[in-house]
Amino acid sequence: MGEGCLSSDGKSEGECLVNEKKTLLSKVGSMQQLMYVRPVTYEEGRARGMRAYEVKNGPLRFGVMADKCLDITDVSFLGHNVSFLAKPGLMGRSHYDTNGAEAQRSIMGGMLFTCGLENICAPCRIGGRDYPMHGRIRTTPAEHVGAKAYWDGDDYIAEISGTMREAELFGENLVLRRRVTTRYGENKIYIEDEITNEGFRREPMMLLYHMNAGYPLLCEDSGIIIPTRKVLPRDETAALHTGNFSRMEPPKDNEPEYVFLHEMAADQEGNTFAAIINKELGIGLKIEYNLRELPYFMQWKSIAPGDYVVGLEPANSSVYGRPYHIEENSLHQMEPFAAERKQIVLSFLTGKELDGVEQEAENLLRAGGNVSGKTEAEIW
């Protein structure tokens, strides 16, 4: 929160940090003036009975659903909405969740819904088994849920954590442990996941982070910044619009969705990002992740009225889904009791921060290579 020092009066860095904390506490009656995490339960409509957490961090506000994978619902920054909410609206679990294509009636969007852990894309039936649209984990309630706000040295942190289990009698036993944190004085949300195969057999594991931006962050004034080395349209419809992946058009009646696959540039450690900035509004969203952890990246774009959205989607698997990976013999597998860790950072930008995003993408494209551990054939 502070800049740290040896200060002008000779105090050590630790003493400066303590003094900054004391200064802040001297100016508020409670830190909840500035930052809080509060449990809530919704009381009407499709969301009735759903447990969640409401988080305020200065100009940043967001919700985290305890009953749906600790995913992130609505997000606002500096008073402007950032996230997308689909026509069905805010909702808890329902009987549509895993019923083939009917799952679209339960996809509410939000800032993040997590896809997996057996399937991340279209519903499919393989070997007599059904794999629902975007998988089951997105509607799995969290267990061992906890939330707290606390000082860590000079940092005041709000944290929500919990565990989701995707398991079946005689089947898989995959566990997702998630921690969502935000730090006062930073306009960031940190998502830290650990996925463990707690079964006694090798198990496929697919994972996609479906990040969804909406109006007014997303409009004709917005720029979509992706340091992409190569763009592949998912289908013939998207192929007609590949050249416009980086801009948002006005709503257009009856327009189908477009999906693009991107081969991302990254630095030598595998770090990369995608962003949406709106200089007219003065805000932006930047999604940072590591290509070694999530070697695939998809972009979902819809300009249909009422479905006006861009999805930025880091993943460990392709948008073509489970059948594609089975055919290509490239389905990601986890050994018994193996664990994998992923981190996503959502940064909310303003002021001078907006100016450097395009240059950062250009720098990655000049310097970056394929550090994902995947061959080009595997990515595409």
Secondary structure, 3 states (H helix, E strand, C coil): CCCCCCCCCCCCHHHHHHHHHHHHHHCCCCHHHCEEEEEEECCCHHHCCCEEEEEEECCEEEEEECCCCCEEEEEEECCEECECECCCCCCCCCCCCCCHHHHHHHCCECCEEEEEECCCCCCEEECCEEECCCCCHHHCCCEEEEEEEEEECCEEEEEEEEEEEEECCCCCEEEEEEEEEEECCCCEEEEEEEEEECCCCCEECEEEEEEEECCCCCCCCCEEECCEEEEEECCHHHHCCHHHCCECCCCCCCCCCEEEEEEECCCCCCEEEEEEEECCCCEEEEEEEECCCCCEEEEEEEEECCEEEEEEEEECCCCCHHHHHHHCCCCCEECCCCEEEEEEEEEEEEHHHHCCHHHHHHHHHHHCCCCCCCCHHHHC
